[in-house]
Amino acid sequence: MSCVRILGIDPGLGLTGYGVIEKDGASIAYVASGRIRTDEKAPLAARLATILQGLAEVVEHFDPAQAAVEHVFVNVNPRSTLLLGQARGAAICAAVTAGLPVAEYTALQVKQAVVGQGHASKEQVQEMVKRLLRLSAHPATDAADALACAICHAHGGLGAMPAKRRARVRRLA
């Protein structure tokens, strides 16, 4: 199997985390991670544009072949859930516009794949991401969640299908 670069995205309206890893056979390696911060005083459309443009720059710079995004969880506050869903939509649009196939995972699936239990804490996710990617320090929580999403994808079903074939299958669905 050839080396595949995967972009993981942890969408959020205030902070959107991203993480890029490479999967080569059974091994994974860290490439980059970070956060896209929006101005909380800006109008919603401007904040969504910041996420879209920021992720477009990440895709252009790191050239991933696939993307993995965390599903929105249903919050007690419907307004917060709606805003998070819009941020997630902007993130998915950035990946799709760049021609990347997008896989989606629940937080439970991501935690299960990275920590071994679906109800792991943020600190446990950070620690396992640090260990799995052999990092010298814990990544910020948003970046750790994005890296965890990419790791989950690397260990999952879509990682086994060649990117070009998956892109065709995705468009037909």
DRENPA-3360 file (N, C-alpha, C; in nm, 2 decimals, always signed):
BEGIN
1 = MSCVRILG = +0.08/-0.12/+0.00/+0.00/+0.00/+0.00/+0.09/+0.12/+0.00 ~ +0.05/+0.22/-0.08/+0.13/+0.35/-0.08/+0.09/+0.44/+0.03 ~ +0.17/+0.53/+0.06/+0.15/+0.63/+0.17/+0.03/+0.72/+0.13 ~ -0.06/+0.73/+0.23/-0.18/+0.81/+0.22/-0.18/+0.92/+0.32 ~ -0.20/+1.04/+0.28/-0.21/+1.16/+0.37/-0.36/+1.19/+0.40 ~ -0.39/+1.20/+0.53/-0.53/+1.21/+0.58/-0.54/+1.34/+0.66 ~ -0.64/+1.42/+0.63/-0.67/+1.54/+0.71/-0.79/+1.51/+0.80 ~ -0.77/+1.53/+0.93/-0.87/+1.51/+1.03/-0.92/+1.65/+1.07;
9 = IDPGLGLT = -1.05/+1.66/+1.08/-1.11/+1.79/+1.12/-1.20/+1.78/+1.24 ~ -1.18/+1.86/+1.34/-1.27/+1.87/+1.45/-1.34/+2.01/+1.44 ~ -1.46/+2.01/+1.38/-1.53/+2.14/+1.36/-1.58/+2.21/+1.48 ~ -1.57/+2.34/+1.48/-1.62/+2.42/+1.59/-1.63/+2.56/+1.53 ~ -1.73/+2.64/+1.58/-1.75/+2.77/+1.53/-1.64/+2.87/+1.58 ~ -1.60/+2.85/+1.70/-1.49/+2.94/+1.76/-1.35/+2.89/+1.72 ~ -1.33/+2.76/+1.74/-1.21/+2.69/+1.70/-1.23/+2.57/+1.62 ~ -1.17/+2.56/+1.51/-1.18/+2.43/+1.43/-1.04/+2.37/+1.43;
17 = GYGVIEKD = -1.03/+2.25/+1.48/-0.90/+2.19/+1.49/-0.88/+2.11/+1.36 ~ -0.75/+2.10/+1.32/-0.71/+2.02/+1.21/-0.59/+1.94/+1.24 ~ -0.58/+1.82/+1.18/-0.46/+1.74/+1.20/-0.43/+1.66/+1.07 ~ -0.31/+1.65/+1.04/-0.27/+1.58/+0.92/-0.17/+1.47/+0.95 ~ -0.20/+1.35/+0.91/-0.12/+1.23/+0.93/-0.09/+1.16/+0.80 ~ +0.01/+1.08/+0.80/+0.04/+0.99/+0.69/+0.02/+0.85/+0.74 ~ -0.05/+0.77/+0.66/-0.06/+0.62/+0.68/+0.02/+0.55/+0.57 ~ +0.11/+0.47/+0.62/+0.19/+0.39/+0.53/+0.18/+0.24/+0.58;
25 = GASIAYVA = +0.10/+0.16/+0.51/+0.08/+0.03/+0.56/+0.00/+0.04/+0.69 ~ +0.06/-0.03/+0.79/+0.00/-0.03/+0.93/+0.06/+0.09/+1.01 ~ +0.15/+0.16/+0.96/+0.21/+0.27/+1.05/+0.15/+0.40/+1.01 ~ +0.14/+0.49/+1.11/+0.09/+0.63/+1.10/+0.20/+0.72/+1.15 ~ +0.21/+0.84/+1.09/+0.31/+0.94/+1.13/+0.24/+1.08/+1.13 ~ +0.28/+1.16/+1.22/+0.24/+1.30/+1.23/+0.30/+1.38/+1.12 ~ +0.21/+1.47/+1.06/+0.26/+1.57/+0.96/+0.24/+1.71/+1.02 ~ +0.12/+1.74/+1.06/+0.10/+1.88/+1.11/-0.03/+1.88/+1.19;
33 = SGRIRTDE = -0.05/+1.99/+1.27/-0.18/+2.01/+1.33/-0.19/+2.16/+1.37 ~ -0.31/+2.20/+1.40/-0.33/+2.34/+1.44/-0.48/+2.37/+1.46 ~ -0.51/+2.49/+1.47/-0.65/+2.54/+1.50/-0.67/+2.66/+1.41 ~ -0.80/+2.67/+1.37/-0.84/+2.79/+1.30/-0.94/+2.86/+1.39 ~ -0.90/+2.98/+1.43/-0.98/+3.06/+1.52/-1.06/+3.16/+1.45 ~ -1.19/+3.17/+1.48/-1.28/+3.28/+1.42/-1.30/+3.39/+1.52 ~ -1.33/+3.50/+1.47/-1.36/+3.62/+1.56/-1.50/+3.61/+1.61 ~ -1.52/+3.59/+1.74/-1.65/+3.57/+1.79/-1.74/+3.69/+1.78;
41 = KAPLAARL = -1.69/+3.80/+1.75/-1.77/+3.92/+1.73/-1.81/+3.94/+1.59 ~ -1.76/+3.87/+1.50/-1.79/+3.88/+1.36/-1.92/+3.81/+1.33 ~ -1.98/+3.85/+1.22/-2.11/+3.79/+1.18/-2.09/+3.64/+1.14 ~ -2.19/+3.56/+1.15/-2.18/+3.42/+1.13/-2.12/+3.39/+0.99 ~ -2.16/+3.46/+0.89/-2.11/+3.43/+0.75/-1.96/+3.45/+0.75 ~ -1.91/+3.56/+0.81/-1.77/+3.58/+0.81/-1.69/+3.47/+0.89 ~ -1.75/+3.42/+1.00/-1.69/+3.32/+1.07/-1.68/+3.19/+0.99 ~ -1.79/+3.16/+0.92/-1.79/+3.04/+0.84/-1.69/+3.05/+0.72;
49 = ATILQGLA = -1.68/+3.17/+0.67/-1.58/+3.20/+0.56/-1.43/+3.18/+0.61 ~ -1.41/+3.22/+0.74/-1.28/+3.20/+0.80/-1.24/+3.05/+0.81 ~ -1.34/+2.97/+0.85/-1.32/+2.82/+0.85/-1.30/+2.76/+0.71 ~ -1.38/+2.80/+0.62/-1.37/+2.75/+0.48/-1.23/+2.79/+0.42 ~ -1.19/+2.92/+0.44/-1.06/+2.96/+0.38/-0.95/+2.90/+0.45 ~ -0.96/+2.89/+0.59/-0.85/+2.84/+0.66/-0.82/+2.69/+0.63 ~ -0.93/+2.61/+0.62/-0.91/+2.47/+0.58/-0.86/+2.46/+0.43 ~ -0.91/+2.55/+0.35/-0.86/+2.54/+0.21/-0.71/+2.57/+0.20;
57 = EVVEHFDP = -0.66/+2.65/+0.29/-0.52/+2.68/+0.29/-0.44/+2.55/+0.35 ~ -0.50/+2.49/+0.45/-0.44/+2.37/+0.50/-0.43/+2.26/+0.39 ~ -0.54/+2.24/+0.32/-0.55/+2.14/+0.21/-0.44/+2.18/+0.10 ~ -0.44/+2.30/+0.07/-0.34/+2.34/-0.04/-0.20/+2.32/+0.01 ~ -0.17/+2.35/+0.13/-0.03/+2.34/+0.18/+0.01/+2.19/+0.21 ~ -0.08/+2.11/+0.27/-0.04/+1.98/+0.31/-0.08/+1.87/+0.21 ~ -0.17/+1.90/+0.11/-0.21/+1.81/+0.00/-0.25/+1.67/+0.05 ~ -0.36/+1.67/+0.14/-0.41/+1.54/+0.18/-0.49/+1.47/+0.07;
65 = AQAAVEHV = -0.50/+1.34/+0.08/-0.58/+1.26/-0.02/-0.72/+1.23/+0.03 ~ -0.74/+1.24/+0.16/-0.86/+1.20/+0.22/-0.89/+1.30/+0.34 ~ -1.02/+1.31/+0.38/-1.05/+1.38/+0.49/-1.15/+1.30/+0.58 ~ -1.14/+1.33/+0.71/-1.22/+1.27/+0.81/-1.28/+1.38/+0.90 ~ -1.40/+1.38/+0.92/-1.47/+1.48/+1.00/-1.55/+1.42/+1.11 ~ -1.55/+1.48/+1.23/-1.63/+1.43/+1.34/-1.78/+1.47/+1.32 ~ -1.87/+1.38/+1.35/-2.02/+1.41/+1.34/-2.05/+1.51/+1.45 ~ -2.16/+1.59/+1.43/-2.21/+1.68/+1.53/-2.29/+1.60/+1.63;
73 = FVNVNPRS = -2.26/+1.63/+1.76/-2.34/+1.56/+1.86/-2.46/+1.65/+1.89 ~ -2.57/+1.60/+1.93/-2.69/+1.68/+1.96/-2.67/+1.73/+2.10 ~ -2.67/+1.86/+2.11/-2.64/+1.93/+2.24/-2.78/+1.96/+2.30 ~ -2.77/+2.00/+2.43/-2.89/+2.04/+2.50/-2.94/+2.17/+2.45 ~ -2.85/+2.25/+2.40/-2.89/+2.38/+2.35/-2.90/+2.37/+2.19 ~ -3.02/+2.38/+2.14/-3.04/+2.36/+1.99/-2.97/+2.47/+1.91 ~ -2.96/+2.59/+1.96/-2.88/+2.69/+1.89/-2.74/+2.66/+1.88 ~ -2.68/+2.61/+1.98/-2.53/+2.56/+1.98/-2.52/+2.45/+1.88;
81 = TLLLGQAR = -2.61/+2.36/+1.88/-2.60/+2.25/+1.78/-2.61/+2.29/+1.64 ~ -2.70/+2.39/+1.62/-2.72/+2.44/+1.48/-2.59/+2.52/+1.44 ~ -2.53/+2.60/+1.52/-2.41/+2.67/+1.49/-2.29/+2.57/+1.46 ~ -2.28/+2.47/+1.55/-2.18/+2.37/+1.53/-2.20/+2.30/+1.39 ~ -2.32/+2.27/+1.36/-2.35/+2.21/+1.23/-2.31/+2.29/+1.11 ~ -2.33/+2.42/+1.13/-2.29/+2.51/+1.02/-2.14/+2.52/+1.00 ~ -2.07/+2.52/+1.12/-1.92/+2.51/+1.11/-1.88/+2.38/+1.05 ~ -1.94/+2.28/+1.08/-1.91/+2.14/+1.02/-1.94/+2.15/+0.87;
89 = GAAICAAV = -2.04/+2.21/+0.83/-2.07/+2.22/+0.69/-1.97/+2.30/+0.61 ~ -1.92/+2.41/+0.67/-1.81/+2.48/+0.61/-1.68/+2.40/+0.60 ~ -1.66/+2.32/+0.70/-1.54/+2.23/+0.70/-1.55/+2.13/+0.59 ~ -1.67/+2.06/+0.58/-1.69/+1.96/+0.48/-1.68/+2.02/+0.34 ~ -1.74/+2.14/+0.32/-1.73/+2.21/+0.19/-1.58/+2.24/+0.15 ~ -1.50/+2.28/+0.25/-1.36/+2.30/+0.22/-1.29/+2.17/+0.16 ~ -1.32/+2.06/+0.22/-1.27/+1.93/+0.18/-1.32/+1.89/+0.04 ~ -1.45/+1.90/+0.03/-1.52/+1.86/-0.10/-1.48/+1.95/-0.21;
97 = TAGLPVAE = -1.47/+2.07/-0.19/-1.43/+2.17/-0.30/-1.29/+2.13/-0.35 ~ -1.20/+2.08/-0.26/-1.07/+2.04/-0.30/-1.07/+1.90/-0.36 ~ -1.18/+1.84/-0.37/-1.19/+1.71/-0.43/-1.16/+1.59/-0.34 ~ -1.16/+1.62/-0.21/-1.12/+1.51/-0.12/-1.25/+1.43/-0.08 ~ -1.23/+1.30/-0.08/-1.34/+1.21/-0.02/-1.35/+1.24/+0.13 ~ -1.47/+1.25/+0.18/-1.49/+1.28/+0.32/-1.56/+1.16/+0.39 ~ -1.49/+1.12/+0.50/-1.55/+1.01/+0.59/-1.60/+1.08/+0.72 ~ -1.70/+1.03/+0.78/-1.76/+1.09/+0.90/-1.76/+0.99/+1.01;
105 = YTALQVKQ = -1.72/+1.03/+1.13/-1.72/+0.95/+1.24/-1.78/+1.01/+1.36 ~ -1.85/+0.93/+1.45/-1.90/+0.99/+1.57/-1.78/+1.00/+1.67 ~ -1.80/+1.08/+1.77/-1.70/+1.10/+1.88/-1.68/+0.96/+1.95 ~ -1.78/+0.88/+1.96/-1.77/+0.75/+2.02/-1.68/+0.66/+1.94 ~ -1.69/+0.66/+1.80/-1.61/+0.59/+1.72/-1.46/+0.63/+1.72 ~ -1.44/+0.76/+1.73/-1.31/+0.82/+1.73/-1.24/+0.78/+1.86 ~ -1.31/+0.80/+1.97/-1.25/+0.76/+2.10/-1.22/+0.61/+2.11 ~ -1.31/+0.53/+2.06/-1.30/+0.39/+2.06/-1.17/+0.35/+1.98;
113 = AVVGQGHA = -1.15/+0.41/+1.87/-1.04/+0.38/+1.78/-0.91/+0.42/+1.84 ~ -0.91/+0.53/+1.91/-0.78/+0.59/+1.96/-0.75/+0.55/+2.10 ~ -0.85/+0.55/+2.19/-0.82/+0.52/+2.33/-0.86/+0.38/+2.37 ~ -0.96/+0.32/+2.29/-1.00/+0.19/+2.33/-1.14/+0.18/+2.40 ~ -1.19/+0.30/+2.44/-1.32/+0.31/+2.50/-1.39/+0.44/+2.45 ~ -1.51/+0.43/+2.42/-1.59/+0.54/+2.36/-1.62/+0.65/+2.45 ~ -1.60/+0.64/+2.58/-1.63/+0.75/+2.68/-1.51/+0.80/+2.74 ~ -1.40/+0.81/+2.66/-1.27/+0.86/+2.71/-1.28/+1.01/+2.73;
121 = SKEQVQEM = -1.20/+1.06/+2.82/-1.19/+1.20/+2.84/-1.10/+1.27/+2.74 ~ -1.11/+1.40/+2.73/-1.03/+1.48/+2.64/-0.88/+1.46/+2.67 ~ -0.85/+1.45/+2.80/-0.71/+1.43/+2.84/-0.66/+1.29/+2.79 ~ -0.74/+1.19/+2.80/-0.70/+1.06/+2.75/-0.68/+1.05/+2.60 ~ -0.76/+1.13/+2.53/-0.75/+1.14/+2.38/-0.61/+1.21/+2.35 ~ -0.59/+1.32/+2.42/-0.46/+1.39/+2.40/-0.34/+1.30/+2.43 ~ -0.35/+1.22/+2.54/-0.24/+1.14/+2.57/-0.21/+1.03/+2.47 ~ -0.32/+0.96/+2.42/-0.31/+0.86/+2.32/-0.26/+0.91/+2.19;
129 = VKRLLRLS = -0.31/+1.03/+2.15/-0.26/+1.09/+2.02/-0.11/+1.12/+2.03 ~ -0.07/+1.17/+2.15/+0.07/+1.19/+2.17/+0.15/+1.07/+2.16 ~ +0.11/+0.96/+2.22/+0.18/+0.83/+2.21/+0.18/+0.77/+2.08 ~ +0.06/+0.76/+2.01/+0.05/+0.70/+1.88/+0.13/+0.77/+1.77 ~ +0.14/+0.90/+1.79/+0.21/+0.98/+1.68/+0.35/+1.01/+1.73 ~ +0.39/+0.96/+1.85/+0.52/+0.99/+1.90/+0.56/+1.14/+1.91 ~ +0.47/+1.22/+1.96/+0.49/+1.36/+1.98/+0.56/+1.39/+2.11 ~ +0.63/+1.50/+2.11/+0.70/+1.54/+2.24/+0.61/+1.60/+2.34;
137 = AHPATDAA = +0.50/+1.65/+2.30/+0.41/+1.72/+2.39/+0.26/+1.69/+2.35 ~ +0.17/+1.72/+2.44/+0.03/+1.70/+2.40/-0.01/+1.81/+2.30 ~ -0.08/+1.78/+2.20/-0.14/+1.88/+2.11/-0.26/+1.95/+2.18 ~ -0.29/+2.07/+2.14/-0.41/+2.14/+2.20/-0.53/+2.05/+2.17 ~ -0.63/+2.06/+2.26/-0.75/+1.97/+2.25/-0.81/+1.97/+2.12 ~ -0.83/+2.08/+2.05/-0.90/+2.08/+1.92/-0.81/+2.01/+1.82 ~ -0.68/+2.03/+1.82/-0.59/+1.97/+1.73/-0.58/+1.82/+1.76 ~ -0.58/+1.78/+1.89/-0.58/+1.64/+1.93/-0.70/+1.57/+1.88;
145 = DALACAIC = -0.82/+1.63/+1.89/-0.94/+1.57/+1.84/-0.94/+1.55/+1.69 ~ -0.88/+1.65/+1.62/-0.87/+1.63/+1.47/-0.77/+1.52/+1.44 ~ -0.66/+1.52/+1.51/-0.56/+1.41/+1.48/-0.63/+1.27/+1.51 ~ -0.70/+1.27/+1.62/-0.77/+1.14/+1.66/-0.87/+1.10/+1.55 ~ -0.94/+1.19/+1.49/-1.03/+1.16/+1.38/-0.96/+1.11/+1.26 ~ -0.84/+1.17/+1.23/-0.76/+1.11/+1.12/-0.71/+0.97/+1.15 ~ -0.67/+0.95/+1.28/-0.62/+0.82/+1.32/-0.73/+0.72/+1.31 ~ -0.85/+0.75/+1.35/-0.97/+0.67/+1.34/-0.99/+0.63/+1.20;
153 = HAHGGLGA = -0.98/+0.72/+1.11/-1.00/+0.70/+0.97/-0.89/+0.61/+0.91 ~ -0.77/+0.63/+0.96/-0.65/+0.55/+0.91/-0.67/+0.40/+0.95 ~ -0.74/+0.38/+1.06/-0.76/+0.24/+1.11/-0.89/+0.19/+1.06 ~ -0.97/+0.27/+0.99/-1.11/+0.23/+0.95/-1.11/+0.18/+0.80 ~ -1.23/+0.15/+0.76/-1.26/+0.09/+0.63/-1.22/+0.17/+0.51 ~ -1.24/+0.30/+0.51/-1.21/+0.38/+0.39/-1.06/+0.39/+0.36 ~ -0.98/+0.38/+0.47/-0.84/+0.39/+0.45/-0.78/+0.28/+0.36 ~ -0.86/+0.17/+0.35/-0.81/+0.06/+0.27/-0.84/+0.07/+0.12;
161 = MPAKRRAR = -0.94/+0.16/+0.08/-0.98/+0.18/-0.05/-0.89/+0.29/-0.12 ~ -0.84/+0.27/-0.24/-0.76/+0.37/-0.30/-0.84/+0.50/-0.32 ~ -0.78/+0.61/-0.30/-0.85/+0.74/-0.30/-0.93/+0.77/-0.42 ~ -0.87/+0.74/-0.54/-0.95/+0.77/-0.67/-1.07/+0.69/-0.68 ~ -1.06/+0.56/-0.65/-1.18/+0.48/-0.65/-1.29/+0.52/-0.55 ~ -1.25/+0.56/-0.43/-1.34/+0.60/-0.33/-1.41/+0.73/-0.37 ~ -1.33/+0.82/-0.44/-1.39/+0.95/-0.49/-1.51/+0.92/-0.58 ~ -1.49/+0.82/-0.68/-1.59/+0.79/-0.77/-1.71/+0.73/-0.70;
169 = VRRLA = -1.69/+0.64/-0.61/-1.80/+0.58/-0.53/-1.87/+0.68/-0.46 ~ -1.80/+0.77/-0.40/-1.87/+0.88/-0.32/-1.96/+0.96/-0.40 ~ -1.92/+1.00/-0.52/-2.00/+1.08/-0.61/-2.13/+1.01/-0.66 ~ -2.12/+0.88/-0.67/-2.24/+0.81/-0.72/-2.34/+0.79/-0.61 ~ -2.30/+0.79/-0.49/-2.39/+0.77/-0.37/-2.49/+0.88/-0.36;
% end
